Amino acid sequence: MDHATFDAALRAIVGTESVLSDEPLAAHTTFRIGGPAQWLVLPRTESEVAAVVALCRAHDVPWRVLGLGSNVLAPDGGLPGVTLKLAENFSAVEVLSGGLVRAQAGATNEAVAEAALAAGLAGYEFASGIPGTVGGAAIMNAGAYDGQFSDVAVEVRCLVPANAAGAPTGGDSASDVDSGGNSSSEEAAPDAIVTLSAAEAAWGYRTSRMMREGLVVLSATLQLAPDSPAAIRARMDDLRERRASKQPLEMPSAGSTFKRPEGHFAGALIQEAGCQGASVGGAQVSTKHAGFVVNTGDATAADVLALIAEVQRRVHEVSGVTLEPEVRLWE
């Protein structure tokens, strides 16, 4: 299928207004870095997501999924193929009975926390300031302030591409964001939509089955607990103030750059190695929090990658610890 025919097929699935050609990824990532996506596609329903993925797989077009881009470093040269963005276009939040809250993958963590607050449900306060989506939180098992996604999630609804590693069979529902995949088979087998229980999601520290197997998170259901809205709001405000006082929220970044090494704190190791304030081009180790690499204004992905490598080298030289990036380095 040639470029024009594929473009027309995409627009037939999601509508012309929901397909952006050569769209700068810098406008869709919190790092404000990244070249053009060949196609940025904004699906509104699960069936549209499934149809776009099936189209890509059938015609050997690379694809991946993006949420708010809050934990992503997009390449300077951009991305070929399709980038499916699940954000405002895919963000319904529904409060169910029994303390359950169901959120589509593109719903922000803040929006879910606010919906829970309005319903007098506690448990998601820890995520209220995490600048990403439910889909990204499910993929990464996002956490902060002694809470993590797996503490409250009871199931995730996922699209499982048939060529995904360990693809489950059967099922009737789906899973999420900031995951990605590539088409590979000439005769694409049908994709599946499945519901994974918390046990089946196999969450670990900043990882999940969805991440490891390339599943697309579509929604998640959380189990929360009744509490006073005033008490919930007080906890959310406290966490927001603590975050603002310690983290460089005023500068573009992708959040914590490195995972927490066992028995250590990344920021402390980086400080001890004398890296705080170090820079390469427009990328800098934040002077406010050494665990963050920030964009001072004109950073490129190459700048960030070079700085990450230098920090890793110096930390290992001083402490013997190898820092592993938490930010997802797209290629």
RODO-2510 file (C-alpha; in nm, 4 decimals, decimal comma):
residues 331
     n   res          X          Y          Z
     1     m     0,0000     0,0000     0,0000
     2     d     0,1492     0,3342    -0,0989
     3     h     0,1697     0,6391     0,1282
     4     a    -0,1390     0,8132    -0,0046
     5     t    -0,3541     0,5015     0,0131
     6     f    -0,2414     0,4245     0,3672
     7     d    -0,3077     0,7856     0,4690
     8     a    -0,6587     0,7629     0,3266
     9     a    -0,7190     0,4350     0,5103
    10     l    -0,6160     0,5939     0,8411
    11     r    -0,8511     0,8873     0,7854
    12     a    -1,1333     0,6511     0,6981
    13     i    -1,0939     0,4861     1,0386
    14     v    -1,0627     0,7874     1,2694
    15     g    -1,1685     1,0861     1,0584
    16     t    -0,9545     1,3376     0,8739
    17     e    -0,9363     1,5755     1,1707
    18     s    -0,7836     1,2985     1,3850
    19     v    -0,4812     1,2340     1,1629
    20     l    -0,1901     1,4792     1,1758
    21     s     0,0916     1,4367     0,9252
    22     d     0,4536     1,5196     1,0113
    23     e     0,3449     1,6435     1,3526
    24     p     0,6332     1,7617     1,5782
    25     l     0,6572     1,5311     1,8799
    26     a     0,8087     1,8193     2,0759
    27     a     0,4530     1,9540     2,0993
    28     h     0,3338     1,6269     2,2542
    29     t     0,6035     1,5493     2,5129
    30     t     0,6726     1,7211     2,8443
    31     f     1,0439     1,7336     2,7557
    32     r     0,9435     1,9535     2,4574
    33     i     1,1834     1,7488     2,2471
    34     g     1,1252     1,5363     1,9381
    35     g     1,1067     1,5530     1,5611
    36     p     0,8005     1,4844     1,3453
    37     a     0,5781     1,1794     1,3716
    38     q     0,4958     1,0627     1,0193
    39     w     0,1356     1,0196     1,1313
    40     l    -0,0003     1,1224     1,4721
    41     v    -0,3398     0,9558     1,5098
    42     l    -0,6025     1,0477     1,7709
    43     p    -0,8500     0,7595     1,8079
    44     r    -1,1633     0,8087     2,0194
    45     t    -1,2825     0,4520     2,0728
    46     e    -1,1373     0,1098     2,1419
    47     s    -1,2528    -0,0101     1,8020
    48     e    -1,0644     0,2733     1,6343
    49     v    -0,7468     0,1844     1,8259
    50     a    -0,7826    -0,1793     1,7255
    51     a    -0,8518    -0,0908     1,3617
    52     v    -0,5489     0,1391     1,3346
    53     v    -0,3187    -0,1224     1,4898
    54     a    -0,4594    -0,3899     1,2583
    55     l    -0,4047    -0,1646     0,9563
    56     c    -0,0442    -0,0994     1,0579
    57     r     0,0256    -0,4662     1,1160
    58     a    -0,1345    -0,5719     0,7896
    59     h     0,0856    -0,3322     0,5903
    60     d     0,4093    -0,3593     0,7896
    61     v     0,3906    -0,0001     0,9126
    62     p     0,5643     0,0642     1,2478
    63     w     0,3418     0,1952     1,5246
    64     r     0,3582     0,2910     1,8905
    65     v     0,1389     0,4500     2,1554
    66     l     0,1848     0,7827     2,3307
    67     g    -0,0032     0,9333     2,6232
    68     l     0,0910     1,2805     2,7445
    69     g     0,4558     1,2066     2,6672
    70     s     0,5526     1,2710     3,0282
    71     n     0,8028     0,9861     3,0520
    72     v     0,9323     0,9817     2,6945
    73     l     1,2375     1,1130     2,5115
    74     a     1,1395     1,1294     2,1445
    75     p     1,4171     1,1219     1,8822
    76     d     1,5326     1,4369     1,7052
    77     g     1,4723     1,2753     1,3687
    78     g     1,1118     1,1942     1,4508
    79     l     0,9342     0,8612     1,4097
    80     p     0,8282     0,6737     1,0990
    81     g     0,4847     0,5175     1,0790
    82     v     0,1974     0,5774     1,3183
    83     t     0,2051     0,7247     1,6668
    84     l    -0,1295     0,6622     1,8359
    85     k    -0,1958     0,9299     2,0938
    86     l    -0,4316     0,8346     2,3760
    87     a    -0,4854     1,1513     2,5759
    88     e    -0,7732     1,4029     2,5809
    89     n    -0,9357     1,2115     2,2975
    90     f    -0,9507     0,8949     2,5091
    91     s    -1,0026     1,0138     2,8657
    92     a    -1,3415     0,9158     3,0147
    93     v    -1,3524     0,8557     3,3908
    94     e    -1,6452     0,6722     3,5484
    95     v    -1,7181     0,6198     3,9185
    96     l    -1,8840     0,2813     3,9673
    97     s    -2,0434     0,1226     4,2715
    98     g    -1,8431    -0,0346     4,5503
    99     g    -1,5590     0,2161     4,5417
   100     l    -1,4538     0,1276     4,1874
   101     v    -1,3311     0,3862     3,9390
   102     r    -1,2804     0,3030     3,5710
   103     a    -1,0650     0,5314     3,3589
   104     q    -0,9674     0,5229     2,9948
   105     a    -0,5979     0,5153     2,9203
   106     g    -0,5770     0,8803     2,8210
   107     a    -0,7296     1,0164     3,1429
   108     t    -0,4759     1,2122     3,3438
   109     n    -0,3802     1,0941     3,6893
   110     e    -0,4932     1,4305     3,8197
   111     a    -0,8373     1,3926     3,6611
   112     v    -0,8808     1,0469     3,8135
   113     a    -0,7747     1,1730     4,1564
   114     e    -1,0178     1,4659     4,1296
   115     a    -1,3046     1,2358     4,0248
   116     a    -1,2273     1,0100     4,3192
   117     l    -1,2187     1,3105     4,5523
   118     a    -1,5585     1,4277     4,4285
   119     a    -1,6962     1,0810     4,5038
   120     g    -1,5335     1,0670     4,8482
   121     l    -1,2943     0,7880     4,7485
   122     a    -0,9368     0,7716     4,8729
   123     g    -0,6328     0,5839     4,7505
   124     y    -0,5211     0,7658     4,4364
   125     e    -0,3909     1,0791     4,6050
   126     f    -0,0303     0,9631     4,5560
   127     a    -0,0763     0,9880     4,1774
   128     s    -0,2560     1,3224     4,1694
   129     g     0,0640     1,5089     4,0873
   130     i     0,2185     1,2539     3,8523
   131     p     0,2048     1,4340     3,5152
   132     g     0,0887     1,1489     3,2979
   133     t    -0,2037     0,9268     3,2098
   134     v    -0,3645     0,6200     3,3587
   135     g    -0,2309     0,4203     3,0660
   136     g     0,1228     0,5311     3,1337
   137     a     0,0764     0,4669     3,5053
   138     a    -0,0416     0,1136     3,4316
   139     i     0,2462     0,0420     3,1946
   140     m     0,5118     0,1813     3,4300
   141     n     0,3474     0,0950     3,7618
   142     a     0,3911     0,4618     3,8395
   143     g     0,4458     0,5543     4,1996
   144     a     0,5205     0,8395     4,4367
   145     y     0,5111     0,9121     4,8077
   146     d     0,4778     0,5498     4,9221
   147     g     0,2017     0,4662     4,6741
   148     q     0,2060     0,2891     4,3398
   149     f    -0,0459     0,2010     4,0707
   150     s    -0,0496    -0,1682     4,1579
   151     d    -0,1696    -0,0838     4,5105
   152     v    -0,5124     0,0152     4,3789
   153     a    -0,5562    -0,1382     4,0314
   154     v    -0,7795    -0,4441     4,0070
   155     e    -0,7758    -0,4943     3,6298
   156     v    -0,6547    -0,3441     3,3036
   157     r    -0,8234    -0,3654     2,9669
   158     c    -0,5745    -0,4203     2,6864
   159     l    -0,5401    -0,4649     2,3155
   160     v    -0,3048    -0,7543     2,2563
   161     p    -0,1462    -0,7519     1,9106
   162     a    -0,1319    -1,1089     1,7855
   163     n     0,2442    -1,0844     1,7415
   164     a     0,3010    -0,9579     2,0964
   165     a     0,5216    -1,1745     2,3145
   166     g     0,3140    -1,4121     2,5228
   167     a    -0,0117    -1,2891     2,3740
   168     p    -0,3023    -1,4345     2,5712
   169     t    -0,5848    -1,6123     2,3953
   170     g    -0,9546    -1,5461     2,4383
   171     g    -1,0876    -1,2721     2,6646
   172     d    -1,3113    -0,9784     2,5926
   173     s    -1,1360    -0,6620     2,7025
   174     a    -0,8138    -0,4391     2,6765
   175     s    -0,4867    -0,2393     2,8073
   176     d    -0,2723     0,0923     2,7305
   177     v    -0,0431     0,3936     2,6872
   178     d     0,3211     0,4768     2,6263
   179     s     0,3636     0,1199     2,5108
   180     g     0,4421     0,0403     2,1531
   181     g     0,4883    -0,2251     1,8957
   182     n     0,5972    -0,2928     1,5433
   183     s     0,4202    -0,4833     1,2737
   184     s     0,6026    -0,7953     1,1619
   185     s     0,3852    -1,0557     0,9932
   186     e     0,2803    -1,0518     0,6308
   187     e    -0,0502    -1,2217     0,7135
   188     a    -0,1544    -1,0526     1,0377
   189     a    -0,3435    -1,2755     1,2791
   190     p    -0,6388    -1,1198     1,4619
   191     d    -0,5619    -0,9014     1,7599
   192     a    -0,7355    -0,9714     2,0917
   193     i    -0,8895    -0,7465     2,3537
   194     v    -0,8481    -0,8935     2,7000
   195     t    -0,9014    -0,8004     3,0628
   196     l    -0,6025    -0,8740     3,2820
   197     s    -0,6439    -0,9108     3,6567
   198     a    -0,3932    -0,7440     3,8860
   199     a    -0,2113    -1,0760     3,9193
   200     e    -0,2000    -1,1213     3,5421
   201     a    -0,0656    -0,7680     3,4968
   202     a     0,2435    -0,8843     3,6907
   203     w     0,3491    -0,5409     3,8108
   204     g     0,6966    -0,4800     3,9425
   205     y     0,9077    -0,1729     4,0102
   206     r     0,8434     0,0525     3,7073
   207     t     0,7448    -0,2446     3,4944
   208     s     0,4492    -0,4625     3,4028
   209     r     0,3422    -0,7420     3,1754
   210     m     0,1973    -0,4765     2,9453
   211     m     0,5376    -0,3143     2,9078
   212     r     0,7258    -0,6396     2,8636
   213     e     0,4861    -0,7847     2,6051
   214     g     0,3910    -0,4700     2,4107
   215     l     0,0232    -0,4623     2,5080
   216     v    -0,1816    -0,1474     2,4505
   217     v    -0,3592    -0,0342     2,7667
   218     l    -0,7102     0,0911     2,6906
   219     s    -0,8471     0,1408     3,0420
   220     a    -0,7982     0,0443     3,4035
   221     t    -1,0284    -0,0185     3,6982
   222     l    -0,9209     0,0944     4,0444
   223     q    -1,0462    -0,0111     4,3866
   224     l    -1,0589     0,2869     4,6202
   225     a    -1,1912     0,3376     4,9730
   226     p    -1,4476     0,5804     5,1192
   227     d    -1,3067     0,8772     5,3067
   228     s    -1,3845     1,2383     5,3861
   229     p    -1,3398     1,4650     5,0836
   230     a    -1,1782     1,7218     5,3113
   231     a    -0,9203     1,4680     5,4280
   232     i    -0,8542     1,3539     5,0707
   233     r    -0,8111     1,7136     4,9534
   234     a    -0,5723     1,7878     5,2400
   235     r    -0,3518     1,4933     5,1410
   236     m    -0,3550     1,5941     4,7748
   237     d    -0,2639     1,9540     4,8594
   238     d     0,0168     1,8386     5,0875
   239     l     0,1655     1,6138     4,8193
   240     r     0,1338     1,8886     4,5594
   241     e     0,3216     2,1326     4,7826
   242     r     0,5933     1,8787     4,8601
   243     r     0,6382     1,8018     4,4921
   244     a     0,6523     2,1697     4,3913
   245     s     0,9075     2,2501     4,6618
   246     k     1,1495     1,9744     4,5636
   247     q     1,1076     1,9130     4,1900
   248     p     1,1863     2,1412     3,8920
   249     l     0,8266     2,1540     3,7724
   250     e     0,8850     2,4916     3,6119
   251     m     1,1171     2,3408     3,3482
   252     p     1,0476     2,0858     3,0726
   253     s     1,1521     1,7343     3,1705
   254     a     1,0318     1,3758     3,1645
   255     g     1,0143     1,3436     3,5406
   256     s     1,2659     1,1295     3,7263
   257     t     1,5341     1,0416     3,4743
   258     f     1,6655     0,7304     3,6484
   259     k     1,5102     0,4416     3,8356
   260     r     1,5855     0,4154     4,2055
   261     p     1,8762     0,1717     4,2484
   262     e     1,8192    -0,0869     4,5202
   263     g     1,9489     0,0495     4,8481
   264     h     2,0162     0,3966     4,7072
   265     f     1,8543     0,7147     4,5812
   266     a     1,9485     0,8201     4,2295
   267     g     1,9530     1,1906     4,3147
   268     a     2,1940     1,1411     4,6053
   269     l     2,4294     0,9294     4,3931
   270     i     2,4269     1,1930     4,1201
   271     q     2,5077     1,4661     4,3722
   272     e     2,7885     1,2600     4,5236
   273     a     2,9362     1,2154     4,1756
   274     g     2,9418     1,5930     4,1311
   275     c     2,6923     1,5899     3,8448
   276     q     2,4288     1,8305     3,9750
   277     g     2,4182     2,1256     3,7366
   278     a     2,6184     1,9425     3,4696
   279     s     2,4999     2,0076     3,1166
   280     v     2,5351     1,9029     2,7565
   281     g     2,3963     2,1546     2,5112
   282     g     2,0513     2,2543     2,6373
   283     a     2,0165     1,9543     2,8689
   284     q     2,1048     1,9986     3,2343
   285     v     2,1003     1,7973     3,5543
   286     s     1,8576     2,0088     3,7545
   287     t     2,0081     2,2300     4,0199
   288     k     1,6866     2,1867     4,2192
   289     h     1,6705     1,8046     4,2118
   290     a     1,9624     1,6004     4,0803
   291     g     1,7329     1,3150     3,9806
   292     f     1,5881     1,5227     3,6950
   293     v     1,7419     1,6098     3,3598
   294     v     1,5731     1,9255     3,2344
   295     n     1,5471     2,1124     2,9049
   296     t     1,6837     2,4622     2,9608
   297     g     1,5274     2,5814     2,6366
   298     d     1,6884     2,4313     2,3286
   299     a     1,7875     2,0788     2,4299
   300     t     1,7881     1,8026     2,1722
   301     a     1,7388     1,4330     2,2321
   302     a     2,1079     1,3890     2,1493
   303     d     2,1950     1,6344     2,4292
   304     v     1,9832     1,4422     2,6788
   305     l     2,1249     1,1050     2,5772
   306     a     2,4812     1,2334     2,6048
   307     l     2,4120     1,3791     2,9481
   308     i     2,2481     1,0572     3,0682
   309     a     2,5529     0,8607     2,9537
   310     e     2,7899     1,1012     3,1282
   311     v     2,5938     1,0852     3,4540
   312     q     2,5890     0,7054     3,4363
   313     r     2,9637     0,6989     3,3778
   314     r     3,0480     0,9332     3,6633
   315     v     2,8098     0,7716     3,9120
   316     h     2,9483     0,4279     3,8363
   317     e     3,3027     0,5592     3,8685
   318     v     3,2323     0,7062     4,2124
   319     s     2,9892     0,4551     4,3654
   320     g     3,0015     0,1437     4,1505
   321     v     2,6269     0,1745     4,0917
   322     t     2,4909     0,1584     3,7361
   323     l     2,1945     0,3899     3,6965
   324     e     1,9148     0,2651     3,4711
   325     p     1,7002     0,5221     3,2871
   326     e     1,3376     0,5461     3,3962
   327     v     1,2507     0,7746     3,1066
   328     r     1,1635     0,5763     2,7960
   329     l     1,4198     0,6383     2,5245
   330     w     1,2386     0,6066     2,1934
   331     e     1,4337     0,5340     1,8776
***
